[in-house]
Amino acid sequence: AIPFRLNLAGMAQFALKPAWAINYFTHEGFELPQLDEHVDMGGGTMSISRYFTEMLDPSMTWDDVAEMVKLWSGPFCLKGVMSVEDAKRAVDIGCSGIVLSNHGGRQLDGSRAAFDQLAEVVDAVGDRIDVIMDGGVQRGTHVLKALSLGAKAVGVGRYYLFPLAAAGQPGVERALEQMRVEIERGMKLMGCSSIEQLSRNNLRFR
């Protein structure tokens, strides 16, 4: 009886919002083309979850990464670094950049945020490799804080994915413009006219 009541509730929502029903039946279904060769989408979300769990290969070593760097023979940025020790290894094998990221914290609940690791990693290897921070960036002041700590750039994921899902390309363009405005306004309020003027003197930690 419970599934039936839930279905009735869903049907009521469609009835109250006819535009939703029209969009549902007239637009193409949800797809992840990049996963078509790896995931049976007919299996639902559990198949996608199983794929991302199984793709974490415990047999992979630093030697494998070093071989990739060698074969690529160009700028190589390694994502997922979360410690000074790993950052130093990335330098040793010839990476030109690293991305501090805990992948949104979804795979290891309770892990430190990339921002918490940023200063110590920059102090250890920032003069030898480009350090990029990824994760949790939702506003212009987040970007300014990361750059002030020594990051060369920041990465955003959900920041553009949510507006993309809600409004397509116009949504992403609006979000990026909002980010630009926030960064510019923040720098003006800080008295900075260029990125080079951002430093740790701009920050205070409690």
GROMACS elastic network, one bead per residue, 0.5 to 0.9 nm:
[ bonds ]
;  ai    aj funct       b0    kb
    1     4     6  0.51891   500
    1     5     6  0.63484   500
    1     6     6  0.87691   500
    2     5     6  0.51789   500
    2     6     6  0.62613   500
    2     7     6  0.86500   500
    3     6     6  0.50164   500
    3     7     6  0.61352   500
    3     8     6  0.86370   500
    4     7     6  0.50564   500
    4     8     6  0.62523   500
    4     9     6  0.86788   500
    5     8     6  0.50114   500
    5     9     6  0.62298   500
    5    10     6  0.86594   500
    6     9     6  0.50219   500
    6    10     6  0.62529   500
    6    11     6  0.86390   500
    7    10     6  0.50026   500
    7    11     6  0.61235   500
    7    12     6  0.85216   500
    8    11     6  0.50142   500
    8    12     6  0.60932   500
    8    13     6  0.86534   500
    9    12     6  0.50298   500
    9    13     6  0.63441   500
    9    14     6  0.88270   500
   10    13     6  0.51052   500
   10    14     6  0.64420   500
   10    15     6  0.86986   500
   11    14     6  0.50836   500
   11    15     6  0.61844   500
   11    16     6  0.86621   500
   12    16     6  0.61447   500
   12    17     6  0.85197   500
   13    16     6  0.51109   500
   13    17     6  0.60706   500
   13    18     6  0.84110   500
   13    20     6  0.86200   500
   13    21     6  0.89535   500
   14    17     6  0.50419   500
   14    18     6  0.55992   500
   14    19     6  0.79867   500
   14    20     6  0.62030   500
   14    21     6  0.54181   500
   14    22     6  0.89500   500
   15    18     6  0.55445   500
   15    20     6  0.88295   500
   15    21     6  0.77546   500
   16    19     6  0.89696   500
   17    20     6  0.56129   500
   17    21     6  0.70893   500
   18    21     6  0.51233   500
   18    22     6  0.62663   500
   18    23     6  0.86277   500
   19    22     6  0.50447   500
   19    23     6  0.60752   500
   19    24     6  0.84747   500
   20    23     6  0.51462   500
   20    24     6  0.60421   500
   20    25     6  0.86988   500
   21    24     6  0.50407   500
   21    25     6  0.62724   500
   21    26     6  0.85092   500
   22    25     6  0.53992   500
   22    26     6  0.59465   500
   22    27     6  0.82673   500
   23    26     6  0.52336   500
   23    27     6  0.56421   500
   24    27     6  0.58050   500
   24    28     6  0.80091   500
   24    29     6  0.80590   500
   25    28     6  0.79423   500
   25    29     6  0.87770   500
   28    31     6  0.85425   500
   31    34     6  0.89121   500
   31    35     6  0.87726   500
   31    36     6  0.84371   500
   31    41     6  0.79818   500
   32    35     6  0.56008   500
   32    36     6  0.66404   500
   32    41     6  0.83530   500
   33    36     6  0.51704   500
   33    37     6  0.83166   500
   34    37     6  0.75376   500
   34    38     6  0.84193   500
   35    38     6  0.51658   500
   35    39     6  0.56681   500
   35    40     6  0.85681   500
   35    41     6  0.86443   500
   35    48     6  0.86330   500
   36    39     6  0.57035   500
   36    40     6  0.71251   500
   36    41     6  0.75587   500
   37    40     6  0.81082   500
   38    51     6  0.75163   500
   39    42     6  0.86036   500
   39    43     6  0.82191   500
   39    47     6  0.64259   500
   39    48     6  0.63189   500
   39    50     6  0.89703   500
   39    51     6  0.67750   500
   40    43     6  0.56554   500
   40    44     6  0.78263   500
   40    47     6  0.66571   500
   40    48     6  0.80408   500
   41    44     6  0.55727   500
   41    45     6  0.77562   500
   41    47     6  0.70492   500
   41    48     6  0.75169   500
   42    45     6  0.89276   500
   42    47     6  0.83379   500
   43    46     6  0.67317   500
   43    47     6  0.53858   500
   43    48     6  0.81215   500
   44    47     6  0.57789   500
   44    48     6  0.70408   500
   45    48     6  0.50985   500
   45    49     6  0.61661   500
   45    50     6  0.85640   500
   46    50     6  0.59883   500
   46    51     6  0.84968   500
   47    50     6  0.50541   500
   47    51     6  0.61701   500
   47    52     6  0.88066   500
   48    51     6  0.50984   500
   48    52     6  0.64394   500
   48    53     6  0.87035   500
   49    52     6  0.53334   500
   49    53     6  0.62533   500
   49    54     6  0.86809   500
   50    53     6  0.50671   500
   50    54     6  0.60475   500
   50    55     6  0.85079   500
   51    54     6  0.52198   500
   51    55     6  0.60404   500
   51    56     6  0.89644   500
   52    55     6  0.52692   500
   52    56     6  0.69862   500
   53    56     6  0.58569   500
   53    57     6  0.89701   500
   53   107     6  0.86076   500
   54    57     6  0.70166   500
   56    60     6  0.88611   500
   57    60     6  0.58622   500
   58    61     6  0.80442   500
   60    63     6  0.80935   500
   60    64     6  0.63080   500
   60    65     6  0.81063   500
   61    64     6  0.53297   500
   61    65     6  0.68116   500
   61    66     6  0.88668   500
   62    65     6  0.50284   500
   62    66     6  0.61086   500
   62    67     6  0.85731   500
   62    89     6  0.80138   500
   62    90     6  0.85866   500
   62    93     6  0.83334   500
   63    67     6  0.61933   500
   63    68     6  0.86889   500
   63    93     6  0.86096   500
   64    67     6  0.51084   500
   64    68     6  0.63548   500
   64    69     6  0.87753   500
   65    68     6  0.50161   500
   65    69     6  0.62692   500
   65    70     6  0.86457   500
   65    78     6  0.87021   500
   65    90     6  0.87787   500
   65    93     6  0.79951   500
   66    69     6  0.50794   500
   66    70     6  0.62333   500
   66    71     6  0.86715   500
   66    90     6  0.84940   500
   66    93     6  0.53683   500
   66    94     6  0.74577   500
   66    95     6  0.84167   500
   67    70     6  0.50154   500
   67    71     6  0.60889   500
   67    72     6  0.84650   500
   67    93     6  0.88029   500
   68    71     6  0.51033   500
   68    72     6  0.59361   500
   68    73     6  0.84994   500
   68    76     6  0.87475   500
   69    72     6  0.52405   500
   69    73     6  0.62602   500
   69    74     6  0.75957   500
   69    75     6  0.82920   500
   69    76     6  0.62462   500
   69    93     6  0.74603   500
   69    94     6  0.67966   500
   69    95     6  0.67580   500
   70    73     6  0.53078   500
   70    74     6  0.82959   500
   70    93     6  0.86812   500
   70    94     6  0.81628   500
   71    74     6  0.85690   500
   72    75     6  0.79462   500
   72    76     6  0.74873   500
   73    76     6  0.81182   500
   74    96     6  0.86391   500
   75    94     6  0.89913   500
   75    95     6  0.71009   500
   75    96     6  0.55526   500
   75    97     6  0.77036   500
   76    94     6  0.79624   500
   76    95     6  0.51673   500
   76    96     6  0.53807   500
   76    97     6  0.63698   500
   76    98     6  0.83911   500
   77    90     6  0.89531   500
   77    95     6  0.59702   500
   77    96     6  0.58843   500
   77    98     6  0.51006   500
   77    99     6  0.70550   500
   77   130     6  0.85612   500
   78    81     6  0.72320   500
   78    90     6  0.74046   500
   78    95     6  0.69098   500
   78    96     6  0.83767   500
   78    97     6  0.63704   500
   78    99     6  0.60944   500
   78   100     6  0.88118   500
   79    97     6  0.85854   500
   79    98     6  0.56844   500
   79   100     6  0.64711   500
   79   101     6  0.66148   500
   79   132     6  0.89221   500
   79   134     6  0.89289   500
   80    98     6  0.78467   500
   80    99     6  0.60616   500
   80   100     6  0.56628   500
   80   102     6  0.60610   500
   80   103     6  0.70107   500
   80   134     6  0.89842   500
   81    84     6  0.83705   500
   81    86     6  0.61470   500
   81    87     6  0.63816   500
   81    90     6  0.86384   500
   81    98     6  0.67292   500
   81    99     6  0.62089   500
   81   101     6  0.61812   500
   81   102     6  0.78158   500
   81   114     6  0.87860   500
   82    85     6  0.86719   500
   82    86     6  0.70779   500
   82    87     6  0.76833   500
   82    99     6  0.85910   500
   82   100     6  0.56165   500
   82   101     6  0.64442   500
   82   102     6  0.69696   500
   82   112     6  0.84055   500
   82   113     6  0.87435   500
   82   114     6  0.67811   500
   82   117     6  0.67128   500
   82   118     6  0.87495   500
   82   121     6  0.84854   500
   83    86     6  0.53722   500
   83    87     6  0.62442   500
   83    88     6  0.87387   500
   83   100     6  0.84299   500
   83   117     6  0.69806   500
   83   120     6  0.85296   500
   83   121     6  0.69625   500
   84    88     6  0.61903   500
   84    89     6  0.86730   500
   84   117     6  0.82477   500
   84   120     6  0.69249   500
   84   121     6  0.51841   500
   84   122     6  0.87218   500
   84   124     6  0.66813   500
   84   125     6  0.80378   500
   85    88     6  0.52312   500
   85    89     6  0.63828   500
   85    90     6  0.87851   500
   85   121     6  0.88133   500
   86    90     6  0.61935   500
   86    91     6  0.87156   500
   87    90     6  0.50868   500
   87    91     6  0.64628   500
   87    92     6  0.87918   500
   87    98     6  0.72364   500
   87   100     6  0.89372   500
   87   121     6  0.68533   500
   87   124     6  0.81027   500
   87   125     6  0.69275   500
   87   129     6  0.88806   500
   88    91     6  0.50984   500
   88    92     6  0.62535   500
   88    93     6  0.88686   500
   88   121     6  0.87339   500
   88   124     6  0.75918   500
   88   125     6  0.65624   500
   89    93     6  0.63240   500
   89    94     6  0.87307   500
   89    95     6  0.88936   500
   90    93     6  0.54534   500
   90    94     6  0.64873   500
   90    95     6  0.54088   500
   90    96     6  0.82809   500
   90    97     6  0.81383   500
   90    98     6  0.74016   500
   90   129     6  0.87064   500
   91    94     6  0.53188   500
   91    95     6  0.55049   500
   91    96     6  0.73155   500
   91    97     6  0.82427   500
   91    98     6  0.88387   500
   91   125     6  0.75629   500
   91   128     6  0.71497   500
   91   129     6  0.66167   500
   92    95     6  0.76059   500
   95    98     6  0.72986   500
   95   129     6  0.74295   500
   96   128     6  0.82463   500
   96   129     6  0.54730   500
   96   130     6  0.63736   500
   97   129     6  0.53282   500
   97   131     6  0.59061   500
   97   132     6  0.73691   500
   98   129     6  0.73506   500
   98   130     6  0.63690   500
   98   131     6  0.52784   500
   98   132     6  0.60814   500
   98   133     6  0.84184   500
   99   114     6  0.89425   500
   99   130     6  0.85429   500
   99   131     6  0.61320   500
   99   133     6  0.55234   500
   99   134     6  0.64736   500
   99   154     6  0.85353   500
   99   155     6  0.83454   500
  100   113     6  0.89249   500
  100   114     6  0.54273   500
  100   115     6  0.80429   500
  100   117     6  0.77366   500
  100   118     6  0.73466   500
  100   121     6  0.87880   500
  100   131     6  0.72842   500
  100   132     6  0.61462   500
  100   134     6  0.58933   500
  100   135     6  0.82939   500
  101   104     6  0.73130   500
  101   105     6  0.85516   500
  101   113     6  0.75910   500
  101   114     6  0.53055   500
  101   115     6  0.87520   500
  101   132     6  0.88219   500
  101   133     6  0.65722   500
  101   134     6  0.51327   500
  101   135     6  0.61173   500
  102   105     6  0.52487   500
  102   106     6  0.79613   500
  102   107     6  0.78979   500
  102   108     6  0.77359   500
  102   111     6  0.72104   500
  102   112     6  0.76385   500
  102   113     6  0.67063   500
  102   114     6  0.64143   500
  102   134     6  0.80594   500
  102   135     6  0.72392   500
  103   106     6  0.65762   500
  103   107     6  0.71473   500
  103   108     6  0.87286   500
  103   134     6  0.79792   500
  103   135     6  0.68877   500
  104   107     6  0.77957   500
  104   108     6  0.88974   500
  104   113     6  0.83231   500
  104   134     6  0.84505   500
  104   135     6  0.56853   500
  104   136     6  0.71489   500
  105   108     6  0.54925   500
  105   109     6  0.54760   500
  105   110     6  0.70298   500
  105   111     6  0.63837   500
  105   112     6  0.81397   500
  105   113     6  0.76237   500
  105   135     6  0.85036   500
  106   109     6  0.59179   500
  108   111     6  0.58939   500
  110   113     6  0.87574   500
  112   115     6  0.82062   500
  112   116     6  0.64273   500
  112   117     6  0.75074   500
  113   116     6  0.53740   500
  113   117     6  0.70350   500
  113   135     6  0.74050   500
  113   136     6  0.81084   500
  114   117     6  0.52831   500
  114   118     6  0.62474   500
  114   133     6  0.64077   500
  114   134     6  0.66384   500
  114   135     6  0.65661   500
  114   136     6  0.85480   500
  115   118     6  0.50434   500
  115   119     6  0.78515   500
  115   133     6  0.69244   500
  115   134     6  0.81304   500
  115   135     6  0.80003   500
  115   136     6  0.86592   500
  115   145     6  0.89130   500
  115   146     6  0.69883   500
  115   149     6  0.89290   500
  116   119     6  0.73744   500
  116   120     6  0.85409   500
  117   120     6  0.59101   500
  117   121     6  0.62917   500
  117   122     6  0.87183   500
  118   121     6  0.53330   500
  118   122     6  0.60736   500
  118   123     6  0.85663   500
  118   131     6  0.82765   500
  118   132     6  0.87558   500
  118   133     6  0.72318   500
  118   146     6  0.76722   500
  118   149     6  0.69333   500
  118   150     6  0.77119   500
  118   151     6  0.73492   500
  119   122     6  0.51867   500
  119   123     6  0.60956   500
  119   124     6  0.86263   500
  119   146     6  0.89376   500
  119   149     6  0.57520   500
  119   150     6  0.70459   500
  119   151     6  0.85439   500
  120   123     6  0.50904   500
  120   124     6  0.62166   500
  120   125     6  0.87918   500
  121   124     6  0.50781   500
  121   125     6  0.61180   500
  121   126     6  0.69428   500
  121   131     6  0.79537   500
  122   125     6  0.54535   500
  122   127     6  0.76505   500
  122   129     6  0.88468   500
  122   130     6  0.87592   500
  122   131     6  0.67165   500
  122   149     6  0.77539   500
  122   150     6  0.61221   500
  122   151     6  0.72375   500
  123   126     6  0.58894   500
  123   127     6  0.79742   500
  123   150     6  0.84719   500
  124   127     6  0.79920   500
  124   128     6  0.89199   500
  125   128     6  0.54111   500
  125   129     6  0.61260   500
  125   130     6  0.83924   500
  125   131     6  0.81819   500
  126   129     6  0.54934   500
  126   130     6  0.63212   500
  126   131     6  0.63210   500
  126   150     6  0.74641   500
  126   151     6  0.82324   500
  127   130     6  0.78884   500
  130   151     6  0.76412   500
  130   152     6  0.61549   500
  130   153     6  0.85859   500
  131   150     6  0.77293   500
  131   151     6  0.53274   500
  131   152     6  0.57439   500
  131   153     6  0.74076   500
  131   154     6  0.89619   500
  132   146     6  0.88085   500
  132   150     6  0.89201   500
  132   151     6  0.53258   500
  132   152     6  0.55879   500
  132   154     6  0.54527   500
  132   155     6  0.72413   500
  133   146     6  0.71279   500
  133   151     6  0.63434   500
  133   152     6  0.81311   500
  133   153     6  0.65779   500
  133   155     6  0.61927   500
  134   137     6  0.72505   500
  134   153     6  0.87281   500
  134   154     6  0.55652   500
  134   156     6  0.64095   500
  134   157     6  0.82850   500
  135   138     6  0.88947   500
  135   154     6  0.82908   500
  135   155     6  0.69034   500
  135   156     6  0.66625   500
  135   157     6  0.75255   500
  135   158     6  0.87578   500
  136   142     6  0.82929   500
  136   156     6  0.76575   500
  136   157     6  0.85104   500
  136   158     6  0.82492   500
  136   159     6  0.83935   500
  137   140     6  0.80974   500
  137   141     6  0.88261   500
  137   142     6  0.56862   500
  137   143     6  0.68178   500
  137   154     6  0.77716   500
  137   155     6  0.74889   500
  137   156     6  0.60266   500
  137   157     6  0.82694   500
  137   158     6  0.85263   500
  137   159     6  0.70509   500
  138   141     6  0.85390   500
  138   142     6  0.67706   500
  138   143     6  0.84920   500
  138   156     6  0.78577   500
  138   158     6  0.82684   500
  138   159     6  0.57961   500
  138   179     6  0.84042   500
  139   142     6  0.54992   500
  139   143     6  0.69928   500
  139   159     6  0.85175   500
  139   178     6  0.84215   500
  139   179     6  0.61041   500
  139   182     6  0.69452   500
  139   183     6  0.80442   500
  140   143     6  0.52156   500
  140   144     6  0.64327   500
  140   145     6  0.88016   500
  140   178     6  0.82765   500
  140   179     6  0.52713   500
  140   180     6  0.70720   500
  140   181     6  0.77486   500
  140   184     6  0.81047   500
  140   185     6  0.86107   500
  140   186     6  0.72259   500
  141   145     6  0.61120   500
  141   146     6  0.86272   500
  141   182     6  0.70107   500
  141   183     6  0.63748   500
  141   186     6  0.64768   500
  141   187     6  0.88549   500
  142   145     6  0.51946   500
  142   146     6  0.63396   500
  142   147     6  0.87069   500
  142   183     6  0.88732   500
  143   146     6  0.52639   500
  143   147     6  0.62023   500
  143   148     6  0.85170   500
  143   153     6  0.80108   500
  143   154     6  0.65319   500
  143   183     6  0.73324   500
  144   147     6  0.51541   500
  144   148     6  0.59631   500
  144   149     6  0.86429   500
  144   183     6  0.68710   500
  144   186     6  0.77659   500
  144   187     6  0.78662   500
  144   195     6  0.86150   500
  144   198     6  0.75462   500
  145   148     6  0.50337   500
  145   149     6  0.63615   500
  145   150     6  0.89167   500
  145   151     6  0.89851   500
  145   198     6  0.85834   500
  145   199     6  0.87878   500
  145   200     6  0.84056   500
  145   202     6  0.81607   500
  145   203     6  0.72737   500
  146   149     6  0.51999   500
  146   150     6  0.66144   500
  146   151     6  0.55737   500
  146   152     6  0.84387   500
  146   153     6  0.78679   500
  146   154     6  0.72524   500
  147   150     6  0.51287   500
  147   152     6  0.63486   500
  147   153     6  0.67657   500
  147   154     6  0.79389   500
  147   195     6  0.77880   500
  147   198     6  0.67290   500
  147   199     6  0.75608   500
  147   200     6  0.89399   500
  148   151     6  0.72402   500
  148   195     6  0.85935   500
  148   197     6  0.85096   500
  148   200     6  0.52442   500
  148   201     6  0.80294   500
  148   202     6  0.69333   500
  148   203     6  0.75524   500
  149   198     6  0.83098   500
  149   199     6  0.63893   500
  149   200     6  0.55305   500
  149   203     6  0.83613   500
  150   153     6  0.88513   500
  150   198     6  0.86116   500
  150   199     6  0.73599   500
  150   200     6  0.80400   500
  151   154     6  0.71073   500
  156   159     6  0.57268   500
  156   160     6  0.69683   500
  156   161     6  0.89007   500
  157   160     6  0.58962   500
  157   161     6  0.61311   500
  157   162     6  0.87566   500
  158   162     6  0.57992   500
  158   163     6  0.85865   500
  159   162     6  0.62376   500
  159   163     6  0.74285   500
  159   172     6  0.86904   500
  159   175     6  0.76678   500
  159   176     6  0.88326   500
  160   163     6  0.55672   500
  160   164     6  0.60373   500
  160   165     6  0.86915   500
  160   171     6  0.80986   500
  160   172     6  0.55533   500
  160   173     6  0.87665   500
  160   175     6  0.67348   500
  160   176     6  0.76612   500
  161   165     6  0.61226   500
  161   166     6  0.85909   500
  161   172     6  0.77009   500
  162   165     6  0.51952   500
  162   166     6  0.62196   500
  162   167     6  0.85760   500
  162   171     6  0.85007   500
  162   172     6  0.83828   500
  163   167     6  0.56695   500
  163   168     6  0.67235   500
  163   169     6  0.81861   500
  163   170     6  0.82933   500
  163   172     6  0.54273   500
  163   173     6  0.87749   500
  163   174     6  0.82980   500
  163   175     6  0.69264   500
  164   167     6  0.54732   500
  164   169     6  0.60708   500
  164   170     6  0.78676   500
  164   171     6  0.55934   500
  164   172     6  0.54083   500
  164   173     6  0.89959   500
  165   168     6  0.59337   500
  165   171     6  0.82055   500
  166   171     6  0.68975   500
  167   170     6  0.61229   500
  167   172     6  0.75828   500
  168   171     6  0.53681   500
  168   172     6  0.66255   500
  168   173     6  0.89109   500
  169   172     6  0.51253   500
  169   173     6  0.61695   500
  169   174     6  0.85866   500
  170   173     6  0.50508   500
  170   174     6  0.60945   500
  170   175     6  0.85819   500
  171   174     6  0.51686   500
  171   175     6  0.62061   500
  171   176     6  0.86963   500
  172   175     6  0.50618   500
  172   176     6  0.61458   500
  172   177     6  0.85150   500
  173   176     6  0.52174   500
  173   177     6  0.61121   500
  173   178     6  0.85519   500
  174   177     6  0.51035   500
  174   178     6  0.61204   500
  174   179     6  0.86221   500
  175   178     6  0.50296   500
  175   179     6  0.62150   500
  175   180     6  0.86989   500
  176   180     6  0.62121   500
  176   181     6  0.86554   500
  177   180     6  0.50040   500
  177   181     6  0.62113   500
  177   182     6  0.86244   500
  178   181     6  0.51032   500
  178   182     6  0.61758   500
  178   183     6  0.86494   500
  179   182     6  0.51418   500
  179   183     6  0.61881   500
  179   184     6  0.86005   500
  180   183     6  0.52191   500
  180   184     6  0.61412   500
  180   185     6  0.85269   500
  181   184     6  0.51776   500
  181   185     6  0.59930   500
  181   186     6  0.84136   500
  182   185     6  0.51263   500
  182   186     6  0.59211   500
  182   187     6  0.85201   500
  183   186     6  0.51363   500
  183   187     6  0.61788   500
  183   188     6  0.86664   500
  184   187     6  0.52444   500
  184   188     6  0.62922   500
  184   189     6  0.87654   500
  184   193     6  0.88903   500
  185   188     6  0.51412   500
  185   189     6  0.62805   500
  185   190     6  0.86515   500
  186   189     6  0.51670   500
  186   190     6  0.61976   500
  186   191     6  0.86400   500
  186   192     6  0.86419   500
  187   191     6  0.60812   500
  187   192     6  0.50250   500
  187   193     6  0.66997   500
  187   194     6  0.79616   500
  187   195     6  0.84844   500
  187   198     6  0.85892   500
  188   191     6  0.50488   500
  188   192     6  0.58656   500
  188   193     6  0.69067   500
  189   192     6  0.76984   500
  190   193     6  0.88858   500
  190   202     6  0.77046   500
  192   195     6  0.74640   500
  192   196     6  0.86235   500
  192   197     6  0.58981   500
  192   198     6  0.70180   500
  193   196     6  0.85633   500
  193   197     6  0.71987   500
  194   197     6  0.56186   500
  194   198     6  0.75428   500
  195   198     6  0.55287   500
  195   199     6  0.89860   500
  196   199     6  0.79176   500
  198   201     6  0.79964   500
  198   202     6  0.69443   500
  199   202     6  0.58253   500
  199   203     6  0.78436   500
  200   203     6  0.53441   500
  200   204     6  0.81594   500
  201   204     6  0.77234   500
